């Protein structure tokens, strides 16, 4: 038992590594096999997180000035949307008093003008009026306000990852409920959820909103919940979930450090693969336990009746240990893709 059980878990961790998945401990192999709910972030997890500027709609300001101010402010954020804006139109303006407001955008000062750049929630926070049709645009929008006056918006698009749909189908085929939480507008979130076949989705969430939704899902102690994310804002939810899974390629350092499982390839299809490896590892560990105890009990009974000699005793000890080791190594050659 001392040899075979740890080797079963080492075999599972090794098999996961071969599939581009890092488990930070054998206990997470056990936990992931019991998952009933998988909660996912949208940007960078189910979508590529590579944003491109589409429409530019300034209001009462020239297009160049609009883009220059917006880009200079967004260059101070590490969010993928902000990076897309700053790379689309690099600016030489230097903003002052830059303050990032989590889940909403950025506040700054340029040439003694107060600048707000972010989503519509940012404008609501500062009681700035903006056109109502912005809420109906499905794509992600970034709005700009100067001295409490709305100055226009741009739309940003992101692509769904190639294997996102198959990843959701694999999870559902295994009887696992899927949920998507996103900070992006609800219309966009619902659109992608419908396209991928996700059971339920919630958009327009701040980091604390994601925590609240996950706490609601965890209200049933019998259900095991995993969260999959990649951003720095996902770290609190990763820590709260029963199994936290982070995208290792595009993921932030905070998310990777907090997570229990890291998907090195950034493929959502690896979520189902990780669950399969966890289940197979659990099977092998139980097989080794029953094998060790079963053979020992049989040899003890035979020995008590005078039917077992030294060779049976050797097999019950060394032989069973070797069989358990070979059984544990077997998982390395299994196909999980």
C-alpha positions in Angstrom: 0.0 0.0 0.0 2.8 2.4 0.9 4.3 1.9 -2.6 1.3 1.4 -4.8 -1.1 4.2 -3.7 1.4 7.1 -4.1 2.6 5.6 -7.4 -1.0 5.6 -8.6 -1.2 9.3 -8.0 2.3 9.9 -9.4 1.2 8.1 -12.5 -1.9 10.3 -12.8 0.2 13.5 -12.4 2.6 12.2 -15.0 -0.2 11.4 -17.4 -1.7 14.9 -16.9 1.8 16.5 -17.6 2.0 14.6 -20.9 -1.4 16.1 -21.8 -0.2 19.6 -20.9 -2.0 19.8 -17.6 -0.2 20.5 -14.3 -1.7 19.3 -11.0 -0.2 20.9 -7.9 -1.0 18.0 -5.7 -2.5 14.4 -5.7 -5.5 15.6 -3.6 -6.7 17.7 -6.6 -6.7 14.5 -8.7 -9.2 13.1 -6.2 -11.3 16.3 -6.1 -11.5 16.8 -9.8 -13.0 13.3 -10.3 -16.0 14.4 -8.2 -16.8 17.6 -10.0 -20.5 18.3 -10.9 -20.2 22.0 -12.0 -17.6 23.7 -14.1 -17.8 27.5 -14.0 -15.8 29.4 -16.6 -14.6 32.9 -17.3 -15.1 34.1 -20.9 -12.2 36.2 -22.1 -9.0 34.2 -22.5 -10.7 31.0 -21.3 -13.4 30.3 -23.9 -12.3 33.0 -26.2 -8.8 33.7 -27.6 -8.3 37.0 -25.6 -6.9 38.6 -28.8 -9.0 41.7 -29.3 -9.3 43.8 -32.5 -10.7 47.3 -32.8 -13.7 47.3 -35.2 -15.9 50.5 -35.2 -14.7 53.9 -34.1 -17.5 56.4 -33.3 -16.3 59.7 -31.8 -18.8 62.4 -30.8 -17.9 66.2 -30.9 -14.2 65.4 -31.1 -11.9 64.5 -34.0 -11.1 60.9 -34.7 -7.3 61.4 -34.1 -7.8 63.2 -30.8 -10.4 60.6 -29.7 -8.0 57.7 -30.4 -4.9 59.5 -29.0 -6.6 60.3 -25.7 -8.2 56.8 -25.4 -5.0 55.0 -26.3 -2.8 57.0 -23.9 -5.1 56.2 -21.0 -5.6 52.5 -21.9 -1.8 52.0 -22.2 -1.7 52.0 -18.4 -3.8 48.9 -18.1 -2.8 45.2 -18.6 -6.3 44.1 -19.6 -6.4 42.5 -23.1 -9.0 45.0 -24.3 -6.9 48.0 -23.2 -3.8 46.5 -24.9 -5.8 46.1 -28.1 -6.7 49.8 -28.0 -3.2 51.1 -27.2 -1.6 48.9 -29.9 -4.2 50.0 -32.5 -3.3 53.7 -32.2 -0.1 54.3 -30.2 -0.1 57.8 -28.5 2.6 60.0 -27.2 0.4 61.8 -24.7 1.3 61.2 -21.1 -1.7 60.9 -18.7 -1.4 61.9 -15.0 -3.1 60.6 -11.8 -3.9 57.3 -13.5 -6.3 55.2 -11.4 -7.7 51.8 -12.6 -11.2 51.1 -11.3 -11.6 47.3 -11.1 -14.1 45.9 -13.6 -15.0 49.3 -15.0 -12.0 51.1 -16.6 -9.5 53.9 -16.0 -9.6 57.5 -14.6 -6.8 59.9 -15.5 -5.9 63.5 -16.2 -4.5 64.8 -19.5 -3.8 68.5 -20.0 -5.9 69.3 -16.9 -8.9 67.5 -18.4 -10.5 64.6 -16.4 -10.6 61.5 -18.6 -12.7 58.4 -18.1 -12.1 55.3 -20.4 -13.8 52.0 -19.9 -17.3 50.4 -20.0 -20.7 52.0 -19.5 -20.6 51.0 -15.8 -17.7 53.5 -15.4 -19.9 56.3 -16.8 -22.8 55.3 -14.6 -20.5 55.5 -11.5 -19.7 59.1 -12.3 -23.3 60.0 -13.4 -22.3 60.8 -17.0 -25.1 60.6 -19.6 -24.5 58.4 -22.7 -26.7 57.1 -25.6 -29.0 54.2 -24.5 -28.2 52.2 -27.7 -24.7 51.4 -26.3 -26.3 48.9 -24.0 -27.9 47.1 -27.1 -24.6 46.7 -28.9 -23.6 43.0 -28.7 -19.8 43.6 -29.1 -17.6 44.8 -26.3 -17.6 48.6 -26.2 -15.0 51.0 -24.8 -16.4 54.5 -24.1 -14.6 57.8 -23.5 -15.7 60.8 -21.4 -13.8 64.1 -21.1 -14.7 66.5 -18.2 -17.9 64.5 -17.5 -19.0 64.7 -21.1 -19.5 61.6 -23.3 -17.2 61.7 -26.3 -17.8 58.5 -28.2 -17.1 54.8 -28.3 -15.2 52.0 -30.1 -16.2 48.3 -30.5 -13.9 45.5 -29.9 -14.3 41.9 -31.1 -12.8 38.6 -29.7 -12.8 35.2 -31.3 -14.1 32.0 -29.6 -11.3 29.3 -29.3 -11.5 26.5 -31.9 -12.2 23.8 -29.3 -14.5 25.7 -26.9 -17.7 24.1 -28.4 -16.3 20.6 -28.2 -15.1 21.2 -24.7 -18.6 22.2 -23.5 -20.1 19.1 -25.3 -17.6 16.8 -23.6 -18.4 18.2 -20.2 -22.2 17.9 -20.8 -21.8 14.4 -22.1 -20.2 13.5 -18.8 -23.2 14.9 -16.9 -21.4 18.1 -15.8 -23.3 21.4 -15.6 -21.6 24.4 -17.3 -21.8 28.0 -16.2 -20.1 31.1 -17.7 -19.3 34.3 -15.7 -18.0 37.4 -17.4 -17.3 41.0 -16.8 -18.3 41.8 -20.3 -21.8 43.1 -21.1 -24.6 40.6 -20.6 -25.8 40.6 -24.2 -22.4 39.5 -25.5 -22.1 36.9 -22.7 -25.5 35.4 -23.5 -24.7 35.4 -27.2 -21.5 33.3 -26.7 -23.2 31.0 -24.2 -26.0 30.2 -26.6 -23.5 29.6 -29.4 -21.4 27.2 -27.3 -24.4 25.5 -25.6 -23.5 26.6 -22.0 -26.2 25.8 -19.5 -26.3 29.3 -17.8 -24.4 32.5 -18.2 -24.1 35.8 -16.3 -22.5 38.9 -17.7 -21.6 42.4 -16.5 -20.0 41.0 -13.3 -17.4 42.8 -11.2 -14.8 40.5 -9.5 -17.0 40.5 -6.3 -20.0 39.6 -8.4 -18.2 36.5 -9.7 -17.4 35.5 -6.1 -21.0 36.0 -5.1 -22.3 33.8 -8.0 -19.7 31.0 -7.1 -20.8 31.1 -3.5 -24.4 30.6 -4.6 -23.3 27.6 -6.6 -21.4 26.2 -3.6 -24.4 26.6 -1.3 -25.0 22.8 -1.8 -22.1 21.1 0.1 -22.6 17.9 -1.8 -21.8 19.5 -5.2 -18.1 20.0 -6.1 -17.5 23.2 -8.2 -14.5 23.9 -10.4 -13.7 27.4 -11.7 -11.6 28.0 -14.9 -10.1 31.4 -15.5 -7.0 33.3 -16.6 -7.1 36.9 -15.4 -5.8 38.7 -12.2 -9.5 39.4 -11.4 -10.2 35.7 -11.4 -7.8 34.9 -8.5 -10.4 35.3 -5.7 -12.8 33.0 -7.5 -10.0 30.4 -8.2 -9.2 30.4 -4.5 -12.8 30.0 -3.5 -13.7 27.1 -5.8 -13.2 23.4 -4.8 -10.8 23.1 -7.8 -9.3 26.2 -9.4 -8.0 25.8 -13.0 -6.0 28.5 -14.7 -4.9 28.9 -18.3 -1.1 28.8 -18.2 -0.2 30.5 -21.5 -2.2 33.7 -21.5 -3.1 33.6 -17.8 -1.8 36.2 -15.3 0.8 35.2 -12.7 -1.8 35.7 -9.9 -4.2 33.3 -11.5 -1.6 30.6 -12.2 -0.2 30.9 -8.6 -3.7 30.7 -7.0 -4.9 27.8 -9.2 -4.8 24.1 -8.2 -4.5 22.9 -11.8 -2.8 24.7 -14.7 -3.7 24.1 -18.3 -0.4 24.9 -20.1 -1.9 24.8 -23.7 -4.8 27.2 -23.0 -7.2 24.7 -24.5 -10.6 24.5 -22.8 -10.9 20.9 -24.1 -8.3 20.0 -21.5 -10.8 20.6 -18.7 -12.6 17.4 -19.7 -9.2 15.6 -20.1 -8.2 16.6 -16.6 -11.4 15.2 -15.2 -10.9 11.9 -17.1 -7.4 11.6 -15.8 -8.6 12.2 -12.2 -11.3 9.5 -12.6 -8.9 7.0 -14.1 -6.3 7.7 -11.3 -8.9 7.1 -8.7 -9.9 3.7 -10.3 -6.2 2.6 -10.4 -5.7 3.6 -6.7 -8.8 1.6 -5.7 -7.7 -1.4 -7.9 -4.3 -1.4 -6.1 -5.9 -1.3 -2.6 -8.3 -4.2 -3.4 -5.5 -6.1 -5.1 -3.1 -5.7 -2.1 -5.7 -6.6 0.6 -7.4 -9.3 -1.5 -4.3 -11.3 -2.2 -3.1 -10.9 1.4 -6.4 -12.2 2.8 -6.4 -15.2 0.5 -2.8 -16.1 1.3 -3.5 -15.7 5.1 -6.5 -18.0 4.8 -4.5 -20.6 2.8 -1.6 -20.3 5.3 -3.9 -20.8 8.2 -5.2 -24.0 6.5 -1.6 -25.2 5.8 -2.0 -24.8 2.0 0.3 -21.8 1.5 4.1 -22.2 1.4 6.9 -19.6 1.3 6.5 -18.9 -2.4 2.8 -17.9 -1.9 4.0 -15.6 0.9 6.7 -14.0 -1.4 4.1 -13.5 -4.1 1.7 -11.9 -1.6 4.4 -9.4 -0.6 6.9 -8.7 -3.5 4.7 -10.0 -6.3 1.6 -7.9 -5.4 3.9 -4.8 -5.0 5.2 -5.4 -8.5 1.7 -5.9 -9.9 0.5 -2.7 -8.2 3.4 -0.7 -9.6 2.7 -2.0 -13.2 -0.9 -1.1 -12.8 0.0 2.4 -11.6 2.3 2.8 -14.6 -0.5 1.7 -17.0 -2.1 5.1 -16.9 0.9 6.7 -18.6 -0.1 4.8 -21.8 -3.8 5.7 -21.8 -5.3 8.0 -24.4 -7.3 10.9 -22.9 -7.5 13.3 -25.8 
